[in-house]
Amino acid sequence: MVLSGATPNSFTLSFVIKACGNLVAVDEGRQIHGLMLKCGVDRDVFSSNGLIHMYATCGDIDPARKLFDTSWERDMVSWNSMLSGYVNCGLLEQAKCLFNEMPEKGVVSWNAMINGYCKCGEIEAARELFNRMPSRNVESWNTLITGYAKGGLLESSREIFDEMPERNVVSWSAMITAYAQWDRPNKALALFDEMEKALVKPNWATIVSALSACAHIGALDKGKQIHLYVDKSKMKIDSIIRTALIDMYAKCGSIENAISVFEALETKDVFSWTAMIGGLALNGHGKKALELFGEMEGAGVRPNEVTFVGVLCACSRGGLVELAKQYFDSMRIVHNIDPKVEHYSCMVDTLGRAGLLEEAVSFAESIPGKPNSTLWGALLGACWIHKDAKVGEYVGDRLIELEPGDGGVYILLSNIYATVGRWDDARQVRMLMESKSLNKSPGHSTIEIDGTIHEFYVGDKSHPRVAEIYLKLDEIALRLKLLGYTPVTSPVLFDIEDEEKETAVSHHSEKLAIAFGLICTESFLPLRIVKNLRDGKTANSKQNDFRNADCLPGWQGVNLKLHMLHLIFTYILPVVFCSVADDQLSPNVALFGAQILHRDEEDALKSKQVQQIFEERTEPKVSNSHSKTCNAGNLGHLESYCLPN
């Protein structure tokens, strides 16, 4: 327009200024402001309000205030623009002063001030202002819902939601997002179902939050339903939803579906690449994850910090210590990314898994700043795995300094002592824990049956079908004994009789979930169990127990039946807990697990499934530094083997 020689008027320039504000393009906005001054079209209230809004939105509050103070005329929009600017910049005191000076306040003014209190964490002041409002609109309620949710006050947030005279899609989305972000995935999905029944069409934010909740608890069937809804409703699917779908499928163990969504993307941004790399790493496909990272670099997509978390995770799970060091160094040297504590944690985890515990401690203490509890927790878990009480004591002390109220730390330290037979030290730690009235967050497992999530705790008897579940457990135990299997009681690290230990391991939450799954599902269907904690490793890590893997250990010269029983009893049931969260299974193994429990064992062992597993999944044993040994009870004569990536 300018190049053609036409002179813009105030109406035209106001729209350009608004565009600068929406794009947070303050430099271009200043140029347009200069043009307005030159053309003499900056003095009407419409142009002045546009400039105030642009500067305030871009965070350049001083020019906005100068324009506000020197305006020839002010209206309600002028006051609200300046008020919103203070709120967006976190200048609560200035916002309060301006709010009190306003000659007239509309509902937009009240909403802006409530939002200001919420953003600064003064939720009670926000509620008081909300109660004083002469009139409210749906945005007033939504703002308060979000404010309570931001502080984790979900009960109060839900009370406001339930009291709303009318709700829009933002109301539903705000509450669902709150549940998803604050570890209430079941409530998030239940509310999502209510939203559907209320015939409210979800927006992209609702879909992303619902998919996040599905990923959190492994609700694959529900996630597929949401995916189908998105496709059928002709909703515009952007990279955000696609990335959420990749993340959901990967965390639910359906890596094939995740790859399918990824490959269907017309354009792949750094977030979709990162989600796919992280998903492959999480599911045991370390080699494929690193190959994909190479493809990402070849496509000219610059990795970000989260990408390298996935890359280092792939190295950690694959035992690729030297390669992990190379990638870690390349972050700063090649990509100009300063490693964060998450990257240091991955490196410590890599060293810890490989048994390089002292090197891991040195690496942890070299971190700029103070290592956090997540890092030390991963290292303490490695000490338990490798039975290193000396390093475990040191790491445990560091962890207790950071998390004195975490009972899980004391339990893991006690277990380390018990593992090496230091029963007196184990008892002292337990007594110290009891004297401080500390508790460990209980582990629980979930299984999805016909779209419904069923949750089990250790020794749980609250399920409506509890009698059937325990009968199925007894049946499994009997069949195992008839096949010559002796339960491994090493996970029960107390100085008690072996018979008591067998009882202690018999009612783990995973077993209850598996027993229920066997009752409710048809033969040959894999069972997907999700556990909220990783046994003996980093606490509070949420993983799927049964996910796909791209390799299984190779076996040579081992009796077929003993080998398969070892796989089933160690992983599928599981009688021995070797953190299946890390050592994932292929669908064939999971299918065989259901088959051997639903059918005659001999027929199962002769089936094509067994042959297929051996034909598809043979792999030579790697170096000892990258292998793990799994205790298999009376199958202990089997030599150690390498677990999947």
C-alpha atoms as one frame of an Amber mdcrd trajectory, in Angstrom:
protein
   0.000   0.000   0.000   2.752   2.412   0.986   4.871   1.459  -2.030   1.955
   2.243  -4.325   1.916   5.804  -3.013  -1.345   5.557  -1.051  -1.425   7.336
   2.316  -2.780   5.174   5.176  -5.327   6.717   7.526  -5.903   6.116  11.238
  -8.351   3.294  10.502  -5.779   1.380   8.425  -2.882   1.950  10.812  -4.941
   0.854  13.820  -5.344  -2.596  12.273  -1.606  -2.762  11.548  -0.860  -1.817
  15.163  -3.228  -4.526  16.369  -1.382  -7.057  14.202   1.934  -5.958  15.744
   0.487  -6.564  19.189  -0.812 -10.018  18.260   2.605 -10.946  16.864   4.464
  -9.332  19.801   6.397  -7.373  17.165   7.316  -4.324  19.236  10.032  -3.053
  16.853   7.631  -2.991  13.920   5.044  -1.447  16.221   7.385   1.419  17.025
   7.910   2.050  13.312   4.152   2.182  12.736   3.837   4.495  15.748   6.384
   6.815  14.117   4.424   6.747  10.868   1.240   7.626  12.760   2.997  10.610
  14.343   4.279  11.698  10.946   0.798  11.421   9.414  -0.811  13.080  12.443
  -3.265  10.210  13.049  -2.250   9.270  16.592  -4.526  11.562  18.582  -7.942
   9.982  18.221  -9.001   7.582  20.974  -9.164   4.613  18.601  -5.522   4.992
  17.519  -4.343   5.813  21.047  -6.012   2.694  22.484  -4.424   0.562  19.774
  -0.967   1.859  20.634  -1.474   1.382  24.376  -2.655  -2.173  23.770   0.271
  -2.938  21.439   2.953  -1.726  23.856   1.269  -3.359  26.849   0.866  -6.685
  25.046   4.529  -6.620  24.023   5.568  -6.013  27.637   6.897  -2.499  26.928
   4.868  -0.959  29.726   6.544   2.467  30.058   5.574   3.778  26.582   2.098
   2.360  27.159   1.730   4.328  30.396   3.122   7.488  28.792   0.549   7.234
  26.002  -2.181   6.569  28.569  -1.221   9.620  30.649  -0.973  11.940  27.620
  -4.109  10.735  25.834  -6.461  13.542  24.881  -9.383  11.282  25.565  -9.817
   8.061  27.536 -12.632   5.567  27.434 -13.239   2.195  29.083 -11.013   0.498
  26.485  -8.112   2.797  27.407  -8.350   1.887  31.091  -8.786  -1.832  30.416
  -5.847  -1.905  27.970  -3.557  -0.291  30.537  -4.873  -2.535  33.318  -4.350
  -5.692  31.231  -0.835  -4.506  30.420   0.086  -4.270  34.098  -1.462  -7.693
  34.746   0.377  -9.341  31.846   3.673  -7.892  33.093   3.029  -9.132  36.635
   2.881  -5.591  38.047   0.104  -6.286  40.537   0.541  -3.191  42.715   0.350
  -0.838  39.736  -2.670  -2.779  38.476  -4.437  -2.414  41.837  -3.796   1.329
  41.926  -5.114   1.775  38.392  -8.138  -0.416  39.116  -9.019   1.706  42.151
  -8.634   4.905  40.089 -10.994   3.770  37.340 -14.013   6.065  37.078 -16.086
   3.184  35.791 -15.495  -0.558  35.928 -16.962  -3.088  33.536 -16.910  -6.857
  33.740 -13.717  -6.862  31.617 -12.019  -4.683  34.245 -13.030  -7.010  37.072
 -11.914 -10.077  35.112  -8.522  -8.499  34.376  -7.947  -7.721  38.041  -9.035
 -11.214  39.143  -6.600 -12.634  36.588  -3.871 -10.418  38.030  -4.392 -11.792
  41.533  -4.473 -15.370  40.212  -1.250 -14.942  38.226   0.532 -13.667  41.332
  -0.770 -16.526  43.493  -3.115 -14.383  45.595  -6.087 -16.646  45.044  -8.018
 -15.603  48.146  -7.874 -11.965  47.071  -9.074 -13.070  43.641 -12.007 -14.928
  45.222 -12.909 -11.902  47.357 -12.929  -9.672  44.277 -14.975 -12.295  42.428
 -17.568 -12.260  45.212 -17.774  -8.444  45.030 -18.454  -8.337  41.302 -21.771
  -6.643  40.494 -22.200  -8.927  37.489 -20.234 -11.845  36.048 -19.830 -13.504
  32.701 -18.524 -16.972  31.872 -14.964 -15.608  31.607 -15.143 -14.496  35.247
 -15.823 -18.075  36.328 -13.215 -19.510  33.969 -10.556 -17.150  35.308 -11.170
 -18.256  38.876 -11.226 -21.945  37.894  -7.826 -21.520  36.256  -6.513 -19.560
  39.247  -7.431 -22.280  41.739  -6.075 -24.966  39.409  -2.765 -23.142  39.028
  -2.230 -23.439  42.767  -3.254 -27.102  42.834  -6.526 -26.353  44.652  -8.526
 -28.740  42.503 -11.398 -29.187  44.943 -12.023 -25.444  45.025 -11.632 -25.281
  41.271 -14.234 -28.023  40.845 -16.621 -26.270  43.244 -16.507 -23.147  41.063
 -16.988 -25.295  37.965 -20.034 -27.028  39.457 -21.560 -23.702  40.550 -21.333
 -22.108  37.098 -24.728 -21.054  35.742 -23.463 -21.753  32.224 -20.307 -23.260
  30.802 -18.497 -22.942  27.509 -15.778 -25.112  25.997 -13.116 -23.068  27.832
 -14.733 -23.944  31.173 -14.662 -27.670  30.457 -11.162 -27.495  29.006  -9.804
 -25.562  32.006 -11.092 -28.157  34.466  -9.982 -31.157  32.384  -6.546 -29.600
  31.923  -6.287 -28.982  35.662  -6.976 -32.633  36.437  -4.511 -33.803  33.772
  -1.729 -31.497  34.952  -2.158 -32.312  38.634  -1.990 -36.086  38.379  -5.755
 -36.766  38.327  -6.012 -38.532  34.961  -9.044 -40.622  35.875 -11.010 -37.525
  36.840  -9.861 -35.765  33.687 -11.210 -38.566  31.505 -14.429 -38.846  33.520
 -15.050 -35.131  33.021 -14.212 -35.474  29.339 -16.954 -38.103  29.092 -19.368
 -35.737  30.852 -18.450 -33.039  28.363 -19.324 -35.347  25.485 -22.667 -36.198
  27.082 -23.366 -32.466  27.469 -22.871 -32.181  23.682 -20.076 -29.637  24.084
 -17.592 -29.903  21.240 -14.018 -30.040  22.596 -11.326 -27.745  21.263  -7.694
 -28.586  20.645  -6.717 -27.813  24.259  -9.347 -30.245  25.566  -8.164 -32.978
  23.208  -4.528 -32.515  24.146  -5.324 -32.664  27.879  -7.484 -35.775  27.443
  -4.733 -37.498  25.456  -2.245 -36.538  28.156  -4.495 -38.183  30.759  -4.699
 -41.332  28.614  -0.919 -41.439  28.355  -0.611 -41.008  32.115  -2.565 -44.172
  32.955  -2.049 -46.198  29.796  -5.680 -45.878  28.674  -4.984 -46.991  25.118
  -8.590 -47.812  24.216  -9.780 -44.410  25.386  -6.938 -42.737  23.518  -7.964
 -44.543  20.339 -11.554 -43.367  20.851 -10.379 -39.766  21.124  -8.240 -40.193
  18.008 -11.259 -41.578  16.152 -13.388 -38.658  17.351 -10.810 -36.192  16.060
 -10.806 -37.857  12.653 -14.596 -38.152  12.398 -15.348 -34.628  13.593 -13.154
 -33.130  10.860 -11.355 -31.164  13.556  -8.378 -29.254  12.289  -5.436 -31.369
  13.358  -2.328 -29.302  13.869   1.109 -30.401  14.976   0.138 -29.969  18.637
  -2.604 -32.603  18.483  -0.481 -34.900  16.328   2.380 -34.637  18.817  -0.030
 -35.392  21.668  -1.228 -38.486  19.764   2.348 -39.673  19.240   3.075 -39.161
  22.936  -0.114 -40.962  24.000   0.432 -44.003  21.791   4.094 -44.264  22.782
   3.401 -44.050  26.505   0.590 -46.591  26.169   3.007 -49.013  24.526   1.456
 -48.869  21.049   4.602 -47.758  19.286   3.314 -48.879  15.857   0.414 -46.424
  16.093   2.781 -43.693  17.257   4.974 -44.282  14.207   1.905 -44.288  11.963
   0.803 -40.870  13.264   4.336 -39.526  12.940   4.765 -40.729   9.373   1.384
 -39.250   8.390   2.588 -35.754   9.274   3.030 -33.624   6.182   5.494 -31.367
   7.972   7.402 -32.434  11.028   8.525 -29.811  13.520  10.955 -30.226  16.390
   8.139 -31.196  18.765   6.889 -34.103  16.657  10.450 -35.368  16.084  11.146
 -35.069  19.798   7.959 -36.929  20.783   8.778 -39.790  18.428  12.405 -40.051
  19.554  11.342 -40.033  23.205   8.606 -42.591  22.524  11.003 -44.991  20.839
  13.476 -44.642  23.698  10.758 -45.205  26.271   9.635 -48.402  24.561  13.068
 -49.958  24.410  13.858 -49.036  20.786  17.089 -47.255  21.625  18.792 -47.953
  18.311  15.787 -46.749  16.297  15.522 -43.628  18.458  19.123 -42.690  17.687
  18.630 -43.442  14.000  15.618 -41.150  13.973  17.659 -38.431  15.651  20.131
 -38.720  12.774  17.254 -38.360  10.297  16.048 -35.297  12.182  19.445 -33.643
  11.866  19.602 -34.636   8.212  16.226 -32.964   7.650  17.664 -29.707   8.961
  15.487 -29.621  12.091  17.395 -28.175  15.025  16.988 -30.277  18.204  15.989
 -28.627  21.455  16.662 -29.457  25.086  13.829 -31.994  25.294  15.096 -33.794
  22.197  18.362 -34.523  23.944  16.536 -35.889  26.975  15.053 -38.529  24.653
  18.405 -39.178  22.981  20.205 -39.630  26.291  17.363 -41.798  27.558  17.828
 -44.044  24.514  21.532 -44.354  25.322  20.764 -45.077  28.965  18.334 -47.888
  28.236  20.652 -49.352  25.622  23.707 -49.284  27.860  25.521 -46.990  25.402
  27.745 -45.160  27.852  30.364 -43.778  25.463  27.763 -42.729  22.920  25.807
 -40.953  25.651  28.929 -38.994  26.575  29.397 -37.971  22.941  25.813 -36.747
  22.615  26.059 -34.928  25.936  29.214 -33.100  24.837  27.699 -32.264  21.443
  24.849 -30.372  23.099  27.093 -27.460  23.996  29.773 -27.816  21.320  27.591
 -28.486  18.241  24.116 -27.246  19.153  24.938 -24.480  21.643  22.549 -25.928
  24.235  23.586 -25.720  27.866  22.767 -29.026  29.581  20.094 -28.783  32.264
  19.639 -30.946  35.327  17.454 -33.333  33.278  20.373 -34.066  30.961  22.752
 -34.576  33.864  20.177 -36.924  35.405  20.101 -38.970  32.205  23.883 -39.221
  32.216  23.943 -40.256  35.861  21.265 -42.854  35.101  23.334 -44.155  32.173
  26.432 -44.541  34.322  24.429 -46.043  37.169  22.761 -48.662  34.990  26.179
 -49.677  33.661  27.452 -50.146  37.220  29.829 -47.177  37.041  28.550 -45.851
  40.356  31.581 -43.915  41.540  31.889 -42.207  38.174  28.179 -41.418  38.393
  28.675 -39.771  41.797  31.565 -37.683  40.464  29.483 -36.660  37.476  26.554
 -35.694  39.710  28.745 -33.529  41.889  30.191 -31.756  38.847  26.800 -30.316
  37.928  26.641 -26.506  38.009  24.456 -25.738  40.970  23.031 -28.367  43.290
  21.906 -31.801  42.031  18.199 -32.378  42.616  16.413 -35.303  44.233  15.508
 -36.892  40.889  19.173 -37.258  39.982  20.209 -38.700  43.344  17.114 -40.936
  43.324  18.113 -42.518  40.020  21.586 -43.155  41.393  20.242 -44.655  44.628
  18.151 -47.066  42.567  21.280 -48.080  40.664  23.018 -48.776  43.969  20.180
 -51.137  44.876  20.427 -52.945  41.538  24.196 -53.375  41.806  24.139 -54.079
  45.565  26.605 -51.319  46.403  25.899 -50.306  49.996  28.948 -48.045  50.262
  27.916 -45.702  47.461  24.280 -46.203  48.453  24.948 -44.788  51.922  26.583
 -41.684  50.476  23.846 -41.115  47.906  21.129 -41.816  50.480  22.528 -39.123
  52.783  22.524 -36.596  49.939  18.956 -37.527  49.074  17.710 -37.301  52.652
  19.197 -33.798  52.886  17.067 -32.773  49.900  13.935 -34.809  50.687  13.830
 -35.373  54.464  10.118 -36.135  54.331  10.217 -38.739  51.550   9.681 -42.143
  53.115  10.570 -43.877  49.852  14.206 -42.821  50.258  14.461 -44.523  53.648
  12.836 -47.678  52.326  15.178 -47.915  49.346  18.218 -47.327  51.566  16.931
 -50.000  53.938  16.505 -52.370  50.998  20.096 -51.756  49.918  21.313 -52.772
  53.375  19.043 -55.815  53.343  20.294 -56.868  49.918  23.841 -57.236  51.270
  22.682 -58.824  54.530  23.184 -55.789  56.783  19.940 -56.425  58.645  20.772
 -54.282  61.680  21.399 -51.240  59.483  18.205 -51.972  57.549  16.196 -52.073
  60.789  17.764 -48.822  62.039  16.760 -47.017  58.870  13.221 -48.371  59.142
  13.042 -47.351  62.805  14.286 -43.861  61.928  11.595 -43.644  59.288   8.914
 -44.714  61.759  10.157 -42.247  64.396   9.620 -39.460  61.861   6.156 -40.800
  60.961   7.118 -41.030  57.308   5.280 -43.073  54.724   6.066 -44.206  51.208
   3.670 -43.427  48.399   1.934 -46.752  47.757   2.594 -48.408  44.444  -0.431
 -49.261  42.368  -1.110 -50.856  39.022  -3.892 -50.212  36.540  -5.388 -52.189
  33.694  -7.857 -50.990  31.081 -10.772 -53.324  30.363 -13.397 -52.264  27.811
 -12.433 -48.610  28.165 -12.629 -48.640  31.983  -9.522 -48.219  34.137  -9.246
 -50.608  37.094  -6.748 -49.734  39.821  -5.118 -52.140  42.271  -2.885 -51.692
  45.312  -0.782 -54.342  47.042  -3.066 -56.721  48.913  -6.071 -54.807  47.569
  -9.472 -56.293  48.418 -11.679 -53.381  47.453 -12.501 -54.492  43.915 -16.068
 -55.772  43.362 -14.684 -59.001  41.890 -12.063 -59.531  44.572 -13.057 -63.160
  45.240 -12.586 -64.131  41.588  -9.272 -62.273  41.440  -7.763 -64.100  44.410
  -9.053 -67.443  43.139  -7.299 -66.756  39.845  -4.095 -65.885  41.734  -4.284
 -69.181  43.611  -4.837 -71.004  40.324  -1.778 -69.339  38.791   0.354 -70.137
  41.834  -0.713 -73.781  41.764   0.017 -74.172  38.081   3.438 -72.606  38.575
   4.310 -75.006  41.362   3.177 -77.973  39.292   5.593 -76.827  36.606   8.427
 -76.765  39.119   8.739 -73.033  39.620   9.825 -71.620  42.965   8.939 -67.965
  43.657  11.879 -65.611  43.930  11.680 -63.915  47.309  14.682 -61.626  46.999
  12.466 -58.560  46.387  11.070 -59.026  49.911  13.992 -57.650  51.822  13.097
 -58.511  55.379  14.730 -60.983  57.744  11.760 -63.372  57.793  11.140 -66.988
  56.814  10.990 -67.902  53.120   7.377 -69.049  53.421   6.406 -65.606  54.745
   8.316 -63.994  51.893   6.386 -66.063  49.347   3.168 -64.770  50.848   4.479
 -61.208  50.766   5.233 -61.341  47.033   2.025 -63.117  46.065  -0.331 -60.142
  46.188   1.600 -57.401  44.427  -0.548 -54.886  42.618   0.735 -56.073  39.220
  -0.394 -59.636  39.936  -3.833 -58.487  40.996  -4.171 -56.484  37.794  -2.970
 -59.412  35.678  -5.323 -61.854  37.399  -8.237 -59.516  36.746  -7.154 -59.142
  33.142  -7.068 -62.905  32.663 -10.582 -63.156  34.062 -11.995 -60.448  31.803
 -10.192 -60.956  28.498 -10.300 -63.639  25.848  -7.411 -65.953  25.142  -4.419
 -64.718  23.165  -5.020 -61.052  24.012  -2.025 -59.207  25.498  -2.519 -57.523
  28.863  -1.344 -53.943  29.355  -0.441 -53.176  32.954   0.638 -49.722  34.088
   2.459 -49.175  37.354   2.938 -45.821  39.045   6.318 -46.711  40.557   9.323
 -48.562  39.241  10.244 -51.332  41.661  13.563 -50.682  43.274  14.443 -47.812
  41.007  13.630 -44.163  40.691  10.498 -43.420  42.687   7.481 -41.671  41.223
   8.345 -42.722  37.676   5.311 -43.762  35.691   5.890 -46.482  33.143   3.946
 -49.114  31.225   4.783 -52.643  32.269   3.957 -54.218  28.917   5.222 -52.373
  25.877   6.713 -53.276  22.552  10.435 -53.829  22.154  12.626 -54.155  19.128
  14.709 -57.025  20.449  14.651 -59.974  22.793  17.713 -61.685  24.222  19.222
 -64.505  22.237  19.387 -67.904  23.900  21.506 -70.847  22.906  21.695 -74.341
  24.339  18.888 -73.738  26.813  15.961 -76.101  27.282  13.013 -74.601  25.370
  10.396 -75.166  28.049  12.554 -73.838  30.860  13.437 -70.835  28.720   9.834
 -69.969  27.962   8.708 -70.578  31.531  11.499 -68.302  32.650  10.280 -65.547
  30.315   6.666 -65.933  31.345   7.246 -66.271  35.059   9.791 -63.497  35.181
   8.056 -60.949  32.982   4.503 -61.824  32.034   3.047 -62.824  35.366   5.384
 -61.382  36.813   6.481 -63.572  39.731   9.952 -62.068  39.777  10.002 -58.283
  39.539  12.907 -57.096  37.446  11.343 -53.757  36.511   9.593 -54.670  33.309
   9.149 -50.897  32.989  12.703 -50.815  31.709  12.914 -54.192  30.024   9.982
 -54.186  27.654   8.251 -57.058  25.883   7.180 -57.607  22.327   3.489 -58.252
  21.556   4.382 -61.873  20.765   5.726 -62.486  24.245   2.712 -60.824  25.838
   0.453 -62.903  23.584   2.277 -66.055  24.558   1.880 -65.128  28.204  -1.887
 -65.028  27.841  -1.788 -68.252  25.837   0.174 -70.243  28.375  -2.209 -69.202
  31.145  -5.420 -69.736  29.186  -4.390 -73.056  27.611  -2.398 -76.185  28.226
   1.244 -75.328  28.769   2.577 -78.057  26.498   0.373 -76.944  23.597   1.460
 -73.379  24.124   5.110 -74.327  24.040   4.595 -76.211  20.787   2.662 -73.377
  19.189   3.800 -71.183  16.326   4.008 -68.264  18.754   7.096 -69.772  20.394
   8.733 -70.488  17.065   7.909 -66.987  15.860   9.509 -65.447  18.938  12.729
 -67.350  18.298  12.709 -66.686  14.564  12.102 -62.950  14.958  13.857 -62.158
  18.188  17.269 -63.801  18.300  20.151 -61.520  19.053  23.716 -62.238  20.127
  24.700 -61.393  23.658  26.478 -58.049  23.976  29.384 -57.184  26.206  29.031
 -57.759  29.925  29.074 -54.023  30.630  25.727 -53.711  28.883  24.004 -56.780
  30.300  21.904 -57.547  33.318  21.337 -60.749  35.192  17.888 -61.796  36.301
  17.422 -64.225  39.167  15.015 -66.931  38.070  14.434 -68.900  41.226  15.011
 -72.616  40.631  15.935 -71.774  37.036  19.085 -70.153  38.335  21.313 -72.393
  36.228  20.354 -70.329  33.193  23.184 -68.027  32.264  22.821 -64.264  32.381
  21.500 -62.542  29.321  21.161 -59.134  27.791  17.833 -57.383  28.191  16.237
 -55.327  25.409  17.317 -51.770  24.634
